[in-house]
Amino acid sequence: MKKTREEIIALAVAYARNLADPDYKSFSPKRMEQIGSKNPIQVATKDDVGKIGRLISAMSRTDWLISENGLRHLVAAELEGRIAVGVVVIANWREAANADHAVAILDKLRDVPTNSGPYGPFWPVNRDFVPVRGNVASEDDEF
């Protein structure tokens, strides 16, 4: 029986949550520089899903930072058919705190202004992918 798109996405998210999965291979530093993302991007192929891309965001003090460039790269790869599913994983050390479909995350963040940092634009989010103000002072706060 053929899987629905929703079932494929759910399987990909479940696979991507396993940060110890040896099937995942990291993009090279050169490729990450070209993309403009400090969030690691990895790829694995699973027989029942196809090629899965995942972007991993590690905790930064009180929240997680999602690279706009990395997320847009992942979504574009899925929409162009270069991967079957893109997944964003937010991690606490060596375990996933949460994971979701990259397209859904971009839809949620699309109209939220990014913060600027030394590694490019990013969104600070909580463990449920809800945008938070984060540790960056706004222009109103700065003096």
C-alpha positions in Angstrom: 0.0 0.0 0.0 1.4 3.4 -1.0 2.0 5.9 1.8 0.3 9.2 1.8 2.4 12.4 1.8 1.5 13.0 5.5 2.7 9.5 6.3 6.0 10.0 4.5 6.5 13.4 6.3 5.8 11.7 9.7 8.3 8.9 9.0 10.9 11.4 7.9 10.4 13.5 11.1 10.7 10.4 13.2 14.0 9.3 11.4 15.4 12.8 11.7 14.9 12.9 15.5 17.5 10.2 15.9 20.6 12.3 16.1 22.8 9.1 16.5 21.6 7.6 13.2 24.8 6.7 11.2 23.0 7.0 7.9 23.0 10.8 8.1 26.0 12.5 6.5 26.9 16.2 7.1 27.4 18.7 4.4 31.0 19.9 3.9 32.1 23.1 5.5 32.6 24.6 2.0 29.0 23.7 1.1 27.7 25.1 4.4 29.6 28.4 3.7 28.0 28.5 0.2 24.6 28.1 1.7 25.3 30.6 4.4 24.2 28.5 7.4 25.9 27.6 10.6 23.1 25.2 11.5 24.5 21.8 10.3 22.6 20.3 7.4 22.7 16.5 6.9 21.3 14.0 4.5 20.2 10.4 4.7 18.3 8.0 2.4 15.7 5.7 3.8 14.0 3.0 1.8 10.5 3.9 2.8 10.9 7.7 2.5 13.7 8.5 0.1 16.3 11.2 0.7 15.8 13.2 3.9 17.5 16.5 4.6 17.7 17.8 8.2 18.9 21.1 9.6 20.0 20.8 13.3 19.7 23.8 15.7 21.5 23.4 19.0 20.3 25.3 22.1 21.7 28.8 22.5 21.3 29.8 26.2 17.5 29.8 26.4 16.3 29.2 22.9 17.2 27.8 19.5 18.4 29.7 16.5 17.2 28.6 13.0 19.3 29.9 10.1 17.1 31.6 7.5 19.5 30.6 4.7 19.7 27.0 5.9 15.9 26.6 6.3 15.2 28.2 2.9 17.8 25.9 1.3 16.1 22.8 2.8 12.7 23.9 1.7 13.9 24.7 -1.8 15.5 21.3 -2.1 12.2 19.6 -1.2 10.1 21.8 -3.5 12.5 21.2 -6.3 12.5 17.4 -5.7 16.2 17.1 -4.7 15.1 15.6 -1.4 11.8 13.8 -0.4 11.4 15.7 2.9 13.2 18.4 4.8 13.1 18.4 8.6 14.2 20.9 11.2 15.5 19.4 14.5 16.1 21.4 17.6 18.5 19.6 19.9 19.6 19.6 23.5 23.1 18.3 23.4 22.9 14.9 21.8 19.1 14.4 21.7 16.3 15.9 19.8 14.0 18.3 21.8 11.6 18.5 18.8 11.4 18.1 15.1 9.0 19.2 12.3 8.6 19.4 8.6 10.8 22.3 7.2 8.0 23.6 5.0 5.7 23.9 8.0 8.4 25.7 10.0 9.1 28.2 7.2 5.3 28.8 6.8 5.2 29.6 10.6 8.3 31.9 10.4 7.8 33.5 7.0 6.4 36.8 8.2 8.5 37.0 11.4 11.5 39.4 11.1 14.9 37.7 11.4 17.6 38.7 13.7 21.1 39.5 12.2 24.2 37.7 13.5 27.7 37.0 12.4 26.5 33.8 10.7 23.6 35.4 8.8 19.9 36.0 9.5 18.2 33.7 12.0 15.0 33.2 13.9 15.2 32.5 17.7 12.5 29.9 18.6 11.4 28.0 21.6 11.2 24.2 21.7 7.8 24.3 19.9 9.2 26.4 17.0 7.3 29.5 18.3 9.3 32.7 17.6 10.8 34.3 20.7 12.6 37.6 21.1 15.8 35.7 22.1 19.0 37.3 23.4 19.3 40.0 20.9 18.4 43.6 21.9 15.9 45.4 19.7 16.7 48.8 18.2 14.4 50.3 20.8 16.5 48.7 23.6 19.9 49.8 22.2 21.6 53.0 23.3 
